[in-house]
Amino acid sequence: MAQNVIVPVIDLTSAAEGTTTPEYLQTALAFGSQTVFSARNGTDVIANTAGFYRIIGSASMRSSSGANISAVLQMSDGLSTKNVYALTIVNGSTDVSLSENFDITVFLDSGDSISAISDSADCFIDGSSRQVATVNGVLVNPSGFSPQ
């Protein structure tokens, strides 16, 4: 018996998305699309273009003078700032050392930036960043990668 009703068929498999690349592979660092940063007793701007960024790295510091020492990842909208990561020695006694790894993803709107800040010559914050998606959420594949 014929029917004049159209019944849609929706394919919800991963193949219907247009790619079978898992998200964790899409966010991989690649030689041609990653940018290194390093701050020691100063500031290094990591990114200032709108979009999503994966930032990995480490912060290391040593206090032998009892001083406060900080390594910070700080976002700014041009008017105010917010710390999104910090490793700090507060009133460190003789020979206090800290080291910690980080792996975060941030979103920068138009006019936003993120920086690595070290406030001492005995404090290092180093790492690498890569844009993983545009401001509209369109994924940016690692340099040289073409999904099949």
C-alpha positions in Angstrom: 0.0 0.0 0.0 1.4 3.4 -1.0 1.8 6.2 1.5 2.1 9.9 0.7 3.9 10.9 3.9 7.6 11.6 3.8 9.5 9.9 6.6 12.9 11.4 7.2 15.9 9.1 8.0 18.5 10.7 10.2 22.0 9.2 10.4 23.4 9.8 13.8 26.6 7.8 13.4 30.1 9.5 13.6 30.5 8.9 9.8 27.6 11.3 9.2 29.5 14.2 10.9 31.9 14.4 7.9 35.0 13.3 9.8 36.0 10.4 12.0 38.9 12.2 13.6 38.6 12.0 17.4 38.7 15.3 19.3 41.9 14.5 21.2 43.7 14.0 17.8 42.3 17.3 16.4 43.8 19.2 19.4 47.3 17.8 18.8 50.3 20.1 18.7 52.0 20.1 15.3 55.4 21.6 14.2 53.8 24.0 11.7 50.9 25.2 13.9 52.1 25.5 17.4 53.7 28.6 19.0 56.1 28.5 21.9 56.2 30.9 24.8 58.6 31.6 27.6 58.5 34.1 30.5 61.2 34.7 33.0 61.0 37.8 35.1 58.6 39.3 32.6 55.6 38.8 30.3 55.1 36.9 27.1 51.8 37.3 25.1 50.6 33.8 24.2 47.6 34.7 21.9 45.6 37.8 21.1 43.4 36.6 18.2 39.8 35.5 18.8 39.3 31.8 19.0 39.9 28.7 21.1 43.4 27.8 22.1 45.1 24.8 23.7 47.9 25.8 26.0 50.3 23.3 27.6 53.4 24.0 29.6 55.1 24.1 32.9 55.9 26.5 35.7 59.0 26.2 37.8 60.4 28.4 40.6 62.8 28.5 43.5 62.8 30.8 46.4 65.8 31.1 48.7 65.1 34.5 50.0 61.7 34.2 51.6 60.1 36.3 48.8 56.7 35.7 47.2 57.2 34.3 43.6 54.4 33.7 41.0 54.0 32.2 37.6 50.6 33.2 36.1 48.6 32.7 32.9 46.5 35.8 32.8 43.6 36.8 30.4 42.8 40.4 29.6 39.9 42.1 27.8 41.9 45.3 27.5 40.2 46.8 30.6 40.7 44.2 33.3 42.7 41.0 33.9 41.9 37.6 35.4 44.3 34.8 36.4 43.3 31.5 34.8 46.3 29.6 36.2 48.9 30.4 39.0 51.7 28.7 40.8 52.9 30.7 43.8 55.4 30.4 46.6 54.2 32.6 49.5 56.8 33.8 52.0 59.0 30.9 50.9 61.7 29.8 53.4 65.2 28.8 52.4 65.3 26.6 49.3 61.6 26.1 48.4 61.1 24.8 44.9 57.9 24.2 43.0 57.2 22.8 39.5 53.9 22.0 37.9 52.6 21.1 34.4 49.4 22.5 32.9 47.2 21.7 29.9 44.2 24.1 29.5 41.9 25.2 26.7 40.8 28.9 26.6 38.4 31.0 24.6 39.4 34.5 23.5 36.8 36.9 22.3 37.6 39.8 20.0 40.0 42.1 22.0 41.0 39.5 24.5 44.5 38.2 25.1 46.3 35.6 27.3 49.8 36.1 28.6 52.4 34.1 30.6 53.8 36.2 33.5 56.8 35.5 35.7 57.6 38.0 38.5 61.1 36.7 39.3 64.4 35.7 37.7 64.0 32.4 39.6 60.6 31.7 38.1 60.0 30.2 34.6 56.7 29.6 32.8 57.2 27.9 29.4 55.1 26.1 27.0 53.3 25.9 23.6 49.9 26.9 22.3 47.8 26.1 19.3 44.6 27.5 18.0 42.2 24.5 17.9 39.0 26.4 16.7 38.0 29.7 15.3 35.9 32.2 17.3 32.8 30.6 15.7 33.8 27.1 16.8 35.1 25.8 13.4 37.8 23.3 14.2 41.3 24.1 13.0 43.3 20.9 12.2 47.0 20.5 13.0 49.3 21.8 10.3 49.7 19.2 7.6 46.8 17.0 8.7 43.9 16.2 6.3 41.2 13.9 7.6 40.2 11.1 5.2 
